[in-house]
Amino acid sequence: MNFELLEEHRALQDLIARFVTDELLPLEPLVLEREAAGRGSHLSAEEQARLNAKAAELGLYGLDAPEAAGGMEIPEIAMVGVNEEIGKTITPYVLPPDSPNLRMLMSTVNDRQREAYLEPLVRGETVSAIGISEPGAGSDPAQMKTTAIRDGDDWILNGRKIWISRANVADFTIVMAITDKDKGAHGGMSAFLVDRDTPGLNVVRRIPMIGGHDTYELELQDCRVPGWKLLGEEGKGFASMQLRLGSRRVEMAANCIGMAQRALDMVCEYAPQRKTFGEPLSSRQAIQWWIADAEIRIHACRLMAYDAAWKMDQGRDIRQEISMLKVYATEMAWEIIDKAMQAFGAMGMTKEWPLHQMASIVRLMRIYDGPSEVHRMVIARNKLRGR
C-alpha cells in the first residue's frame, strides 16, 4: 500500500492550504468577535458569497462529485487531505457541495433527480440538509417514528427531526422516514427529497449549541411529497444513509487531524518564546513529552484516516474501521487541544484565540454522527460476533 497521495492530489491539498491561509484565516478574528458577543460563529452573506466566488474561481466546487455532473470526481483518499487543511481554521466554511449528502445522492438518484437535485448541488446553486435524528431517538434508528404513507402517486410524511444543520437555509432536506413499520429501520426505512417550500414542512425552532453553532428542529405535518422524490428504492434508505454517515465520519476525522495539527503547531511556536521561572517553556519535560505524544497520535490518526478512505474507494465494507476512526480522531483532537489550552495558560482560555472554538467544534463532533460510546459498542459487538 502506498501511503503517499498522488502528485495531483498533493497539489490539490497545497491549493486548499493556500485558500485557507489567504481567505479563511483572515476571517477568524471576525468570527471569534461575533461568537464572543453572542451572535454566533457564522459568516455574513457577503463573506459567504465572496468565499464561494473565490472557491469557484480556483476550481474547488464539486471536488468529489462525478464528472458527468460537473465535478472533479477525486477519490475519498484525496478528500482526507482536503478536509485536513479545512480543519485548520475555525472559519465555518464548507466547500460546495456538502460531500456526505452529495455521496448519498450519487449512490441513489435517478435521471430526473440528478438533473433537479444533484447537478445544481454540485454547481453550488443549492444547499442541502439531512434529517435523521428525532427527539428521544438518539443514535438508535430502530426508534425512528417519522412515517411516510403512500397516497396515490405521492407520499404523506409526518414526524419530527432534530439536530439538523443548515435547515434554515437548505433548499432541500433529505428526510429519513419509515415506510414499513413491520420491517422497521432495516428494510422499512426510506429517504425522501423534501423542498424547503413544501407545505407541511416547518422549521419549528433554532437550537443554539456550544461554540456559537446552531442546529434546528423540523416538523413534518401531512407533508405531501411527489412520488418521484423518493430517493433510491423504497425500504433501502438505511444502506444509503450509512454510506452518507461513513463519508461524514471520515471527513470529521480529517478535520480533527487538521485542528490537532494546528494546536500542536501553535504550541511549538509559542513554547520557545514563553519563559517560566527563567527558562523557556519548551525546556520543560512536561511540554516536550506532550509535544511528542501529540505528534505520535496525529501521525497514527492520519494513517487510520487514509486507510479507511482507501478502503472506501475500493468499495469495501469498512464500518468497523470507520467506527474506530471516529472514536480515535475526535478523542485525540480533544485531548491535544485541551493540552494546548493548558500550555497557553490564561491566554488559552480567552475568546480572542481560536483554541476555545476548536475545543467546542471537537466536543460537538464527539456527539454528532454517533457518540463515542455507541461506536465502542459497535466495535466490541463486531469483534465478539461469532465467538
C-alpha positions, -999 to +999 in steps of 0.1 A: +000+000+000+013+034-010+009+058+020+015+090-001-010+109-021-007+111-059+011+142-072-021+158-084-038+151-051-009+167-032-011+197-055-048+200-046-041+198-009-015+226-013-041+247-032-066+242-003-039+251+022-033+284+004-071+290+002-073+285+040-043+308+046-053+336+022-091+335+025-103+318+057-077+326+084-081+364+079-118+360+088-111+343+121-110+375+142-144+385+129-159+350+136-144+350+171-157+385+178-192+375+168-191+344+189-178+363+219-206+388+215-232+360+215-241+365+178-229+330+168-199+318+148-211+324+114-202+342+081-221+371+068-239+367+035-213+390+018-184+369+033-200+337+022-206+350-013-170+362-017-156+328-005-179+309-029-168+331-057-131+325-049-136+288-045-153+287-079-125+307-094-100+282-081-120+252-094-128+239-059-165+232-064-177+196-065-143+181-058-156+146-052-187+149-074-189+128-106-175+144-138-209+138-155-225+161-130-198+188-134-174+177-106-138+166-105-145+130-092-115+129-069-114+098-046-122+098-008-085+094+000-077+127-017-106+143+003-088+134+035-060+158+026-086+185+016-105+182+048-074+182+070-065+216+056-101+229+061-099+217+097-070+241+104-093+271+106-124+278+128-139+299+100-171+280+093-168+274+056-176+242+037-165+238+001-196+234-021-213+210-020-217+192+013-198+160+005-216+134+027-251+144+013-235+145-022-223+109-018-257+098-007-273+114-037-246+100-060-255+064-050-293+068-053-305+094-077-323+086-109-320+107-141-348+131-131-334+136-096-298+140-110-310+170-131-332+185-104-310+180-073-276+165-078-263+188-106-274+221-090-259+209-057-225+202-075-226+237-091-231+253-057-265+266-067-283+249-038-278+240-002-288+206+013-296+193+047-305+159+061-330+149+088-321+117+106-322+121+143-355+126+162-364+138+197-358+109+221-345+086+194-308+094+197-284+071+177-309+042+175-326+041+141-350+015+154-367+042+174-375+063+144-411+075+144-413+097+113-436+079+088-442+081+051-475+066+038-485+062+002-514+083-011-518+077-048-486+086-065-475+107-036-462+101-001-475+118+031-448+124+057-455+130+094-430+133+123-402+155+138-365+157+131-339+174+153-302+185+153-303+194+117-275+217+104-284+244+078-321+236+079-329+273+080-311+279+046-314+245+029-331+244-005-340+208+002-337+183+030-332+146+027-357+132+052-354+096+065-388+080+073-404+046+080-424+033+051-430-002+065-435-003+103-433-041+104-398-041+089-386-010+108-352+006+102-337-024+083-359-029+053-386-004+061-367+029+061-367+052+030-353+086+021-372+115+005-362+148-011-383+175+005-381+210-008-380+240+015-413+254+004-432+221+007-465+227+026-463+210+060-425+213+063-417+237+091-386+248+110-401+249+145-371+261+165-334+271+164-313+253+189-281+272+200-252+248+205-218+254+222-193+274+202-219+296+187-232+269+163-269+263+156-290+233+148-327+231+140-358+211+147-382+203+118-418+193+119-435+174+091-472+177+093-492+159+065-463+169+042-471+157+007-441+147-013-444+137-050-436+100-057-406+108-079-388+124-049-384+090-032-346+088-031-334+053-041-355+023-036-383+020-011-372+003+021-334+007+013-328+041+029-308+026+058-280+015+035-277+048+016-279+067+050-250+046+063-230+055+032-236+091+039-226+087+076-194+068+067-183+096+044-192+122+071-172+104+098-141+102+076-145+139+068-148+147+106-117+127+113-097+146+087-110+179+102-099+166+137-064+159+123-062+195+110-073+210+143-050+189+163-021+198+140-028+235+143-030+233+181+003+215+181+019+240+157+007+269+179+024+253+210+056+246+191+058+283+181+048+296+215+068+274+238+103+286+229+093+322+233+074+319+267+097+319+297+087+305+331+110+308+361+138+319+338+136+291+313+117+287+280+085+267+283+100+244+256+127+232+280+101+217+304+098+179+301+061+181+305+058+202+274+083+182+254+065+149+262+031+164+254+045+176+220+060+141+213+027+124+223+007+148+202+029+142+172+026+104+176-012+104+179-017+128+149+005+106+128-014+075+138-047+091+132-037+103+098-027+068+088-060+055+101-079+081+080-060+073+048-065+035+054-103+040+059-106+063+029-086+040+006-107+010+016-138+031+010-126+039-025-122+001-031-159-004-022-151-024+009-173-027+040-154-006+065-180+001+092-156-013+118-127+009+106-149+040+105-162+035+140-126+031+153-116+062+133-145+083+146-137+075+182-099+078+179-099+111+159-124+130+180-108+120+213-073+125+200-081+161+189-100+168+221-070+158+243-044+176+222-064+209+220-070+207+258-033+203+264-026+232+241-051+254+261-032+243+293+002+252+278-010+287+268-023+293+304-048+322+307-043+331+271-056+297+261-089+305+280-096+337+261-121+341+233-096+361+214-077+330+203-092+301+183-084+273+208-116+275+227-136+274+194-116+244+182-124+227+215-161+234+211-161+221+175-144+188+186-167+184+216-197+186+193-181+160+170-178+136+199-216+135+198-225+141+162-228+111+139-228+087+168-212+093+202-180+075+212-200+051+234-222+039+206-192+034+183-174+015+210-205-007+214-205-014+177-167-021+176-170-046+205-201-062+192-185-068+158-153-082+175-173-105+197-196-118+170-192-155+163-171-161+194 
